[in-house]
Amino acid sequence: MLIEADIRGFKFINQNYGEEAADNLILYYSKMLTKTISGFHAIIGRGFADRFYLFIKITSVHKAMNYFKQEMEVFAQESKSYEIPFFPKFGISFLMPDSDITGNKIQSLIGQASFAKSTIKDNMLTQYSVYNSKLLEKINEERFIESHMQQALDDKEFFVMYQPKISLTDDKIVGAEALVRWNSPKLGLMTPENFIPLFEKNGFITKLDYYVYEEVFRFIQASLAKNIPVVPISVNMSRNHNKPDKFIHDFMEIFNRFSIPANLIQIEILERSVMDNDNLQDITAKLHKEGFTVAMDDFGSGESSLNMLTKIPVDVLKFDREFLNSSTDDEGRIDKKSESFIRILIELSKNLEKQTVFEGVETQAQRDFLRSINCDQAQGFFYSKPLSEQDFVQFIKLHS
């Protein structure tokens, strides 16, 4: 049994508590792991940063997993009691007597365990993942996607859809978010969750971003030329853009090819960006200087501290759909604790003079609640799914 272990959000801990505290946490974590395997014929080693590898001789996968799950509970208690609360996460792979792995078996097992762990990256409720044949299928699909992505971009297989943003005061359209889709002749129609995480890992996402920007600018310019009503469109800046000057240079190079006002474009930056607060602040200031508005996307789903909001002068806070999804019952009602929490978040945003947008609004009860607490805008299936250019133009005409 090979286990790859690390600590969720270790970079955040390093930044916020300092290197010495982060080093002490790594030592503490290593002792926890060593204690766990002390009764086994096992080897443990550190990779880099907070990453450890445990290699354990076992007699039964079933027994090993049962023991591992018991230890998870011990880990959960010990990690909470440490001076810096932290959350371990694990990827697991097995070398069976009949395994057909050839070549470097350890390297293969580490690759499998690492891939398994990567599948839970953004899932805060899951602590481990076990490599299996379904993950192998996923690897094969990812390899296929990577070998076809550049050709797909050249052949314009990617296209943009627009999801309306609605004012909660009068149910009129006030904007939209540009969302990318991939219509592959070989894999069919794919939504972002099928390819965006992979593109973020391999860096191709930056190319796709610039393609989307160009498509959005072209659509707005064509609408203005035909005197078709337009609304501001927000475009996503992926977490891979970590050099403010380069991003602004490349973004403006595309934007300046078109004759559209900057106030029709909003840039959505991710709270869970790889950039530190100084870079986020820098990029926001540069975008404001060019006349664009800036939104913080998926706010509340990341690991950043609230004081970043006073440092990074974004105009809009977009709240992650999980706030609503995880707290809404079968009849579309939000539980009372979640209501109180969301109310506080909206009040905080108002005090900071930020516009507020809630994603994932799917029921009338959700809409009515958000309206009652003075949230500014809603986006979600209750109002509209993402629309093609043609359908979006019709939607604007009907809801302006």
N, C-alpha and C positions, 0 to 999 in steps of 0.2 A: 504494500500500500504506500503510495507516495502522496504526501500532502504539501501543497504550497500554501504558506500562511503569511498574511500581512495584516496591516491595520487600516481600516477604512478612514479615508481623509487624513492620512499621515502628513501630507504636505501642509494642510491647514493647521495641524497641531504644531508643526515646525515653525510656521510663520507667526502663530499667535502666542505660543508659549516659549519660544526660543530653542536654540540648538541643544543646550545643556539638558533642558527638561525633556526634549524629544529623545536624546541619547539615553537618558535614564529610563524612559518608557521602553525603549528597545531592549535594554538590559532586563527590565522587569518581565517583558513579554517572552524573552528567551528563556528565563527561568520557569515561567508558566509552562512553556512548551516542553522543556526538558523534563519537568516533573511529570507531565502527562505520559511520556513514553518510557519512564524509568523502569516499569515492569516488563518491558518488551526487549526483544533482540532488535535494536533500532539504531539508526544514525540520524543525527540532526546537524544541519549546517546553515550558516547565514549566507544569503545571496548578496543583495545590496540594499542599502537603506533599511526598511523595515521588513524585508522579505526573508523568510526562512523556508527550508525544505526538510521534511521529515520522511525518512525512508524506513519502513517498518515491516518485519517479517510476520505474516499472519497465517492462520490455518483456515479461516473462513471469512468471506466478505461480509456475510450477515452478522457474525459476532463482532467483527471489527467495526462495522457501522453502528451497531448498538452501543458499543463502548464509546465510540466517537461522540454519539448523540448525548450520552450521559456526561461526558467531559465538557460538551458545549454548555450545559447548564452551569457547571462549575466555573467555566470561563466567563460566562455572562455575569455571575455574581462577583467574581474577582475583578473583572474589568470595570464594573460599576463602582467598586469600593476604592479603586486607585485614585490618587489626587487629581489626575486628569482623566475624566471619563473617556473611554475609548471602545471601539467596536472591532473585534477581530473578524477576519473573513478568510475562507479556505476554498481551495480547489483540490479535488481528490481524483487520483487515477489508480488503477490496479494492474499489476502484471500477473496474469493467470498462467498456470502450468501449460495451457494450450495456446497462449497468445502467439499471434503471428508477426509480432514486431520484429523487424530485422534491423541490423546496424546498431547504432548507439541506443540501447534500451533506456538508459537513464534519461538521456536527452529527449527521447520520445515521450516518456512518462511525464517529465517536467513540462513539455509542450502541451500535453493533454490536460494536466492539472491546471496549468496557467490559463489555458483556453476556457476550461470549466469555470474557473474563478472570474474570468472576464465577463461571463454571461450574467453575473449578479451585480455588476459595477454600480448601477443606479437603483438597485432594489434594496432599500434600507432594511426591509423586514427579513431578508434571506441572508444567512451567514455562510452557507457553503453550497457548492455544486459538485456533483459527481460526473466525471466524464463517461459518456455511454455512446451507443451507436447513433442516437438522434443527434448528438453533438457532432459526430463524424459526418453525418449528412449536412449539418450546418457548415462545417469546415469546407466540404466539397462545393457547397453552393457559394460560399464566400470566395473560394478560389475562382469559380466560374465568373462571378460578378467582377472580380478584380481584373480578370483577363479580358473583359468586354467593356469596362466602364469608359475608357477613353473613346473607343469607337462609337459607343452609345451617345456620348456627348457630341462628337463630330456629326453623327447622323440625326441629331435633334430628337432623340428618343425621350429625353426629359422634357416635361412641359409644366407650366405653372397654372395652379388653380387659386381662386380667391375666396377666402371665407370672410363674410361681412362682420364688421363690428357695429353694434347697435347702441345708440344712446338710451339709457334706461329712463330718462325723463320723458321721452316722447316716442320711443320705438322707431326712430328714424335712423337710417344708415349714416354713420359718421366716418367710416374707414373700412379697411379690410387688411387681412394678412395674406401675403403671397406664400403659397405652399407648393413644394415641388413634388411631382409624381414621375414615375419611370414606366413607360410603356415598352417593354422589351419583347421583340418578336419571339425570343426563346423562352423567357421566364414569365411572360404575361405582364399584366398591370401590377406594379408594385408601389406600395405606400412607403413613406419615409422610414418607418421602423425597420423595413427590410434591407435598407442600404445605407442610411445616414450613419449609424454607429460604426459600420465598417469603414466608410469614407472618412470619418473622424479619426479612426485609428491609422489609416494609411496616408492621410493628408490630402486625398483627392477632393475633400469637401470644399477646399478653398476655390478650386477651379469651378466646382458646381455652383458655389455662391455667386461668383462673378457672372456666370451664365444666367442665373436667375435674375440678377440685378438688371442685366441687359434686356432680358425678355420683359420685365416689368416696366422699365423706362420706355421701351418701344411701344408697349400697349398703351401707356398713358399718353405718349406723344400722338399716337394714331387717334386716340379718343378725342384729344383736344383739337386736332386738325379737322375732325368731322363734327365738332360741336356737340359731342356726346358728353353728358354729365360725368364728372369724375369725383372721386373722394381720395383722401390720402391713403397710400398703400404702405404697409410696413413690410420690410424685408429682414430676414434673419442674418446676423453676423455670427458665424459658427465659432466655437470655442478655440479653433486652431489659429485664428488670426491673433497673434501675440506680439506683433510689432506695429504700434500705432501709426508711425510715419509711412510705412510700406502700405498698410491697409488704406489709409486716407489717399495716398498717391494713386493706387490702383483703382479705388472706388471713384475718385473724382475724374480719372482719365476716361472711365466708361460714362459717367454722368454727363460730362461736358460734351459728349458726342450728340446729346439730345437737347431739345429746346423745351424743357419742363421746369417749373419753379420748384425750388428745394422744399417748400412747405407741403408738397404733395408726397414727400418721402419721409418715412420714419424708419430708423434702424433699431432692431431689437437685439440687444446684447444679452447673453446668458448670465444669470447669477453664478452658475457653476462653471464659469469660464476658467481656462488655465491661466489667464492673465492675473497679475496681482492688482491690488486696488489702485496703485499709482498709474499703471498702464490703462486701466479702465477709466480712471479720471482723465487721463491725457486724451484718450480716444474720444471720450464724450465731449470734452472741451473743443477738440478739433472739429467734430461733427457740428456742434452748435455754431462754431465760427462760420461754417459753410451754409448755415441756415436750416439744417435738418433737426428734427426732434429725435429724441432717444428714449427708448423704452427698455426697462429691465424685464426680460422674459423669465417665465417659470419662477417668479419670486416666491421665496418661502420653501423651495424644494431643495436648496443647496445647503452648504455648510458655512456660509458667510455670516459674519456678525452684523447686527442691525446698525451698528455705527457706521458701516460702509455707506449707508444711505445719505448721511450728512456730508460724506466726502465726495461721493460720485453724483454729480448734479443731473441725474436722469429726469426726464419730464413725466414719464409714465411708469407705473408698476403694473405688470401683468401677473396675475396670480395663477399659479399652477392648477390645472384641472383636478389634481388629486385631492385638493381641499374639499371639493364637492363630491367627487366620485367615492371617496372612502367614507363619507359621512351621510350619504343619502340612502334612505331605505327604499323598499320596493315600490312604495307609493309616491316616491319623489320628494319626501320631506327630509330636511337636514336635522340631525340630532342637536339637542340644546347646547351641549358643550362646544360643538363645532361652531354653532351660531355665535356664541359669545366670543370665541377666538377670532372668527372672521370679522366680527364687528370691531374688535380691538384693532385688527390689522388695517381696516379701512379708516378708522379714526386716526391711527398713526400716520397713514399716508396723507390724509387731509391736513394734519398738523405740519407735515413736511412739504405741503403744497404740491403734492404729486397727483396727477390724474390716475384713476384706477380702472383696470379692465380685468374681468374674470373670464377665464377660458373654461370650456367644457360645460357650459350652461345647457342642460338638456330637458329640464322640466319647468312647468309654470311656477311650481312652488319655489324652485331655486331662483327663478327670475324675480318673483315677487319679494322674496327675502332680500336679495341684493338691492332691489329698488328701495326697500324700506330702510336700508342702512346707508343710503346715498352713495352707493357704488356708481361710478360714472358710466361705464360701458360693459356690455356682455358680448361674448363670442361663443357660439356653440350650436349644436344641432337643433335646439329649441327654435332658433331663428333661421338658421340655414346651414347646410353642409357646405364644404368647399365647392365653388362653382367654376365652370369653364368661362372663358372670356365672354362668350356670347350670352350665357345665362346671367353672368355677373352684371353685364350692361343692363339687361332687363330688370334685374333686382334693384339696381340703383334707380332706374326710372320709376319703379313702383313704390320705393320706400324712401324717397328723398323728401 
